[in-house]
């Protein structure tokens, strides 16, 4: 599968299984789900729980409003990719 900055499933994730995501990935109790852009992880007592976004939406951890479900766009995905690389969540493939 070829890398596409706008498709999270093509990113080279450091951790791929939601249940392995550490709470240190969380911001305000929520974390990006490496397995599915249409959901996110909510932490409760240190345990991640997969939470779905509304249909057609993706998790945006860098929104000015805080972590939210957002409509997908190429520019937003590119910004999220840069953020995920900087955080060490994915290996830079650019």
Buried (B, 14 or more C-beta within 10 A) or exposed (E): EEEBBBBBEEBEBBBEEBEEBEBEBBEEEBBBBBBBBBBBBBBEEEEBEEEEBEEEBBBBBBBEEEBBBBEBEEEBBEBBBBBBBEBEBBEEEE
